[in-house]
C-alpha cells in the first residue's frame, strides 16, 4: 500500500475529503528519492520458529483504533 493509498483509506475512515490529495509517481525519473518497487519483508524464518506473523487489515485496525477516541 502506498502512502497515497493509506491517506485515502484514512480519509475515508474519518469521513474527510480527499480531493486535495495528489498521487506522486515515485518511479518518476525526475524523483529525488528512489525506492525499490517491491519492499516486502519475508516472514518465513519467523514462521519456522513458531512465531505468529498474522497481521491485521489496515482499515480494520485504524477503524478500531480511531473508534476508541469517538464518543
Backbone as numpy.savetxt, mean C-alpha at the origin, in Angstrom:
# Nx Ny Nz CAx CAy CAz Cx Cy Cz
1.27 -2.57 -4.42 0.42 -1.40 -4.42 1.32 -0.16 -4.42
1.06 0.76 -5.32 1.86 1.98 -5.38 1.40 2.97 -4.31
2.20 3.98 -4.07 1.81 5.03 -3.11 0.54 5.72 -3.59
0.41 5.90 -4.88 -0.79 6.50 -5.44 -2.01 5.63 -5.14
-1.89 4.33 -5.38 -2.99 3.42 -5.11 -3.35 3.40 -3.63
-2.33 3.45 -2.75 -2.59 3.51 -1.32 -3.35 4.78 -0.95
-2.94 5.90 -1.54 -3.61 7.17 -1.26 -5.06 7.14 -1.72
-5.32 6.55 -2.88 -6.69 6.43 -3.39 -7.53 5.58 -2.43
-6.99 4.44 -2.01 -7.73 3.56 -1.10 -8.02 4.25 0.23
-7.03 4.94 0.79 -7.25 5.65 2.05 -8.28 6.75 1.90
-8.23 7.47 0.79 -9.22 8.52 0.54 -10.62 7.93 0.45
-10.75 6.79 -0.21 -12.06 6.12 -0.31 -12.56 5.71 1.07
-11.68 5.18 1.89 -12.05 4.76 3.24 -12.51 5.96 4.06
-11.80 7.07 3.92 -12.11 8.27 4.69 -13.23 9.11 4.07
-13.60 8.78 2.84 -14.65 9.53 2.17 -14.24 10.93 1.76
-12.97 11.08 1.37 -12.49 12.40 0.94 -12.21 12.36 -0.56
-12.23 13.53 -1.21 -12.03 13.56 -2.67 -10.61 13.14 -3.07
-10.48 12.64 -4.29 -9.19 12.20 -4.81 -8.80 12.94 -6.08
-9.62 13.90 -6.51 -9.37 14.56 -7.79 -8.07 15.36 -7.81
-7.51 15.67 -6.66 -6.25 16.42 -6.60 -5.01 15.51 -6.64
-5.23 14.21 -6.51 -4.11 13.26 -6.53 -3.67 12.98 -7.96
-2.36 12.96 -8.17 -1.81 12.77 -9.50 -0.89 11.56 -9.49
-1.14 10.63 -10.40 -0.28 9.45 -10.53 1.02 9.87 -11.21
2.14 9.45 -10.65 3.44 9.73 -11.24 4.05 8.41 -11.67
4.44 8.34 -12.91 5.05 7.12 -13.44 6.51 7.08 -13.02
6.85 6.20 -12.08 8.23 6.12 -11.59 9.15 5.45 -12.59
8.59 4.89 -13.66 9.44 4.30 -14.69 9.83 5.33 -15.73
9.41 6.56 -15.51 9.74 7.66 -16.42 11.25 7.85 -16.46
11.80 7.96 -17.64 13.25 8.12 -17.83 13.77 9.38 -17.14
12.94 10.41 -17.03 13.40 11.67 -16.44 13.24 11.69 -14.92
12.71 10.64 -14.33 12.51 10.59 -12.89 13.86 10.68 -12.18
13.88 11.40 -11.05 15.13 11.56 -10.31 15.45 10.36 -9.43
14.44 9.58 -9.11 14.64 8.39 -8.28 14.21 7.17 -9.08
15.08 6.18 -9.16 14.75 4.96 -9.88 14.60 3.82 -8.88
13.46 3.15 -8.96 13.18 2.04 -8.07 12.97 0.77 -8.89
13.23 -0.37 -8.29 13.01 -1.62 -9.03 11.52 -1.81 -9.32
11.22 -2.46 -10.42 9.83 -2.70 -10.79 9.19 -3.68 -9.82
9.93 -4.71 -9.42 9.40 -5.72 -8.51 10.24 -5.74 -7.24
9.64 -5.35 -6.13 10.37 -5.31 -4.86 9.71 -6.22 -3.82
9.07 -7.29 -4.30 8.43 -8.22 -3.38 9.48 -8.91 -2.51
9.11 -9.15 -1.27 10.00 -9.84 -0.36 9.63 -11.32 -0.32
10.62 -12.18 -0.20 10.41 -13.62 -0.15 10.26 -14.05 1.31
9.14 -14.66 1.63 8.89 -15.12 3.00 9.10 -16.63 3.14
9.65 -17.26 2.11 9.85 -18.70 2.11 10.60 -19.22 3.32
11.69 -18.59 3.67 12.50 -19.06 4.81 11.74 -18.93 6.12
10.98 -17.86 6.29 10.18 -17.69 7.50 9.16 -18.81 7.62
8.52 -19.15 6.49 7.55 -20.25 6.49 8.22 -21.55 6.88
9.43 -21.79 6.36 10.18 -23.00 6.70 10.44 -23.08 8.20
10.63 -21.95 8.83 10.89 -21.90 10.27 9.61 -21.98 11.10
8.47 -22.06 10.42 7.20 -22.17 11.12 6.62 -20.85 11.57
7.13 -19.75 11.01 6.64 -18.42 11.39 5.45 -18.06 10.51
4.38 -17.61 11.15 3.18 -17.22 10.43 3.43 -15.91 9.68
3.30 -15.95 8.38 3.53 -14.76 7.57 2.23 -14.26 6.93
1.12 -14.74 7.45 -0.17 -14.32 6.92 -0.35 -12.83 7.15
-0.74 -12.13 6.12 -0.93 -10.69 6.21 -2.40 -10.33 6.32
-2.64 -9.05 6.46 -3.99 -8.52 6.52 -4.17 -7.61 5.31
-5.32 -7.72 4.68 -5.63 -6.88 3.54 -5.49 -5.41 3.91
-4.86 -4.62 3.03 -4.58 -3.20 3.27 -5.84 -2.44 3.66
-6.89 -2.57 2.86 -8.13 -1.83 3.11 -8.78 -2.28 4.42
-8.83 -3.58 4.65 -9.43 -4.09 5.89 -8.70 -3.57 7.12
-7.37 -3.59 7.07 -6.59 -3.12 8.22 -6.87 -1.65 8.50
-6.82 -0.82 7.46 -7.05 0.60 7.67 -8.47 0.90 8.11
-9.45 0.18 7.58 -10.83 0.39 8.04 -10.94 0.09 9.52
-10.34 -1.02 9.96 -10.38 -1.39 11.38 -9.62 -0.37 12.22
-8.42 0.02 11.77 -7.59 0.96 12.55 -8.25 2.32 12.65
-8.71 2.85 11.53 -9.34 4.17 11.53 -10.70 4.14 12.21
-11.37 3.01 12.15 -12.67 2.88 12.82 -12.56 3.03 14.32
-11.39 2.73 14.88 -11.19 2.88 16.33 -11.24 4.33 16.76
-11.07 5.27 15.83 -11.06 6.69 16.15 -12.37 7.37 15.80
-13.32 6.62 15.26 -14.62 7.19 14.91 -15.58 6.92 16.05
-16.46 7.86 16.27 -17.43 7.70 17.37 -18.80 7.47 16.80
